[in-house]
Amino acid sequence: MTAPDPDGLLAEQLLRLTRRVHRIQKRHLEHRDLGITPAQSRLLRTLAHYGSPPRMADLAERLEVVPRAVTTLVDGLESAGKVRRVPDPANRRVIRIELTDDGRSALRELRTARRSAAEEILAPLTDEQRAVLGGLLDTLIDGPDGDRGHRHPV
């Protein structure tokens, strides 16, 4: 008989929670009928954190995906009127991606959907439990060295 594996159990719980969070967020997104996939949602949220329109390569690096994946996401969001490609004023060969008014409106809806999903997920927890969970998650996100400088909220 093998000994119980507490880290394996925690890993499984984290994976199950992640799947549940994605499933609930997806349901809340679909309920709002925005026609935006979770990946497109992440790109919009990332785009909103830039002070000026980024290049596609900047988005790919921030999202930690290959540039082709960003191109596909931008194509879909552009055809939906959420983003537009604009030439860089300093170098017209460089294309930058900017949010449209419709994209900013969609972001507000996405934030509301994410907040609703979070409320649903956290509903069973007391305020004290939420505070403890928040501290634990910060520790896991930041890693052992408290690497806050590399966090990109999206």
C-alpha positions as CSV (number, residue, x, y, z in Angstrom):
1,M,0.0,0.0,0.0
2,T,1.3,3.4,-0.9
3,A,1.4,6.4,1.5
4,P,-1.0,9.3,0.8
5,D,0.5,12.1,-1.4
6,P,-0.7,15.4,0.1
7,D,1.0,17.5,-2.7
8,G,-0.6,15.3,-5.3
9,L,-4.0,15.9,-3.7
10,L,-3.4,19.7,-3.6
11,A,-2.3,19.7,-7.2
12,E,-5.5,17.8,-8.2
13,Q,-7.6,20.3,-6.1
14,L,-6.0,23.2,-7.8
15,L,-6.6,21.7,-11.3
16,R,-10.2,21.0,-10.4
17,L,-10.7,24.6,-9.0
18,T,-9.1,26.0,-12.2
19,R,-11.5,24.0,-14.4
20,R,-14.4,25.1,-12.2
21,V,-13.4,28.8,-12.4
22,H,-13.1,28.6,-16.2
23,R,-16.4,26.8,-16.6
24,I,-18.2,29.4,-14.4
25,Q,-16.5,32.4,-16.1
26,K,-17.4,30.9,-19.5
27,R,-21.1,30.6,-18.4
28,H,-21.2,34.2,-17.2
29,L,-19.6,35.3,-20.4
30,E,-22.1,33.4,-22.5
31,H,-24.9,34.8,-20.4
32,R,-23.9,38.3,-21.5
33,D,-23.8,37.2,-25.1
34,L,-20.7,39.2,-26.0
35,G,-19.5,36.7,-28.6
36,I,-16.0,36.8,-27.0
37,T,-14.0,33.7,-26.2
38,P,-12.1,33.4,-23.0
39,A,-8.8,33.8,-24.9
40,Q,-10.1,36.9,-26.6
41,S,-11.2,38.2,-23.2
42,R,-7.7,37.7,-21.9
43,L,-6.3,39.6,-24.9
44,L,-8.7,42.5,-24.4
45,R,-7.8,42.7,-20.7
46,T,-4.1,42.6,-21.5
47,L,-4.5,45.3,-24.2
48,A,-6.3,47.6,-21.6
49,H,-3.2,47.6,-19.4
50,Y,-1.0,49.3,-22.0
51,G,-0.7,53.1,-22.0
52,S,-0.4,53.2,-25.8
53,P,-1.3,50.7,-28.4
54,P,1.1,47.7,-28.3
55,R,2.6,45.8,-31.2
56,M,1.4,42.2,-31.8
57,A,4.8,41.0,-30.6
58,D,4.3,42.9,-27.3
59,L,1.0,41.2,-26.8
60,A,2.4,37.7,-27.7
61,E,5.2,38.2,-25.1
62,R,2.9,39.5,-22.4
63,L,0.4,36.6,-23.0
64,E,3.2,34.1,-23.3
65,V,1.9,32.7,-26.6
66,V,3.3,32.5,-30.1
67,P,2.7,35.6,-32.4
68,R,0.4,33.6,-34.7
69,A,-2.0,33.0,-31.8
70,V,-2.2,36.7,-31.2
71,T,-2.9,37.3,-34.9
72,T,-5.8,34.8,-34.8
73,L,-7.3,36.5,-31.7
74,V,-6.8,40.0,-33.1
75,D,-8.4,38.9,-36.4
76,G,-11.5,37.7,-34.6
77,L,-11.7,40.8,-32.3
78,E,-11.1,43.1,-35.3
79,S,-13.9,41.6,-37.3
80,A,-16.2,42.0,-34.2
81,G,-15.2,45.7,-34.0
82,K,-13.5,45.3,-30.6
83,V,-10.0,46.3,-31.7
84,R,-8.4,47.9,-34.7
85,R,-5.0,47.7,-36.3
86,V,-3.3,51.1,-36.6
87,P,0.0,52.1,-38.1
88,D,2.8,53.2,-35.7
89,P,3.2,57.0,-36.1
90,A,7.0,56.7,-36.0
91,N,7.3,53.7,-38.3
92,R,4.3,53.0,-40.6
93,R,5.6,49.5,-41.3
94,V,4.8,48.6,-37.6
95,I,1.2,47.8,-36.8
96,R,-0.2,48.5,-33.3
97,I,-3.4,47.2,-31.8
98,E,-5.9,49.5,-30.1
99,L,-9.2,49.1,-28.4
100,T,-12.3,50.5,-30.0
101,D,-15.2,52.1,-28.1
102,D,-17.0,48.8,-28.6
103,G,-14.0,47.0,-27.2
104,R,-13.9,49.3,-24.1
105,S,-17.7,48.6,-23.6
106,A,-17.0,44.9,-23.9
107,L,-14.3,45.1,-21.3
108,R,-16.8,46.7,-18.9
109,E,-19.1,43.8,-19.5
110,L,-16.3,41.3,-19.1
111,R,-15.3,42.8,-15.8
112,T,-18.9,42.5,-14.6
113,A,-19.0,38.9,-15.8
114,R,-15.8,38.0,-14.0
115,R,-16.9,39.7,-10.8
116,S,-20.2,37.7,-10.9
117,A,-18.3,34.5,-11.5
118,A,-15.9,35.3,-8.6
119,E,-18.9,36.1,-6.3
120,E,-20.4,32.7,-7.2
121,I,-17.1,30.8,-6.6
122,L,-16.3,32.6,-3.3
123,A,-19.9,32.5,-1.9
124,P,-19.3,29.6,0.5
125,L,-16.3,31.5,2.2
126,T,-16.4,33.8,5.1
127,D,-14.6,37.2,5.0
128,E,-11.8,35.7,7.1
129,Q,-11.5,32.7,4.8
130,R,-11.4,35.0,1.8
131,A,-8.5,37.0,3.4
132,V,-6.6,33.8,4.1
133,L,-7.2,32.5,0.6
134,G,-6.0,35.8,-0.9
135,G,-2.8,35.7,1.1
136,L,-2.2,32.1,0.1
137,L,-2.8,32.8,-3.6
138,D,-0.5,35.8,-3.5
139,T,2.2,33.5,-2.1
140,L,1.6,30.9,-4.8
141,I,1.4,33.5,-7.6
142,D,4.5,35.5,-6.5
143,G,6.6,32.4,-5.9
144,P,9.1,31.8,-3.1
145,D,11.0,35.1,-3.8
146,G,7.9,37.3,-3.9
147,D,8.5,38.1,-7.5
148,R,5.8,40.8,-7.8
149,G,7.7,42.7,-10.5
150,H,6.8,40.2,-13.2
151,R,3.0,40.0,-12.5
152,H,0.8,41.0,-15.4
153,P,-2.8,41.1,-14.2
154,V,-5.1,40.0,-17.0
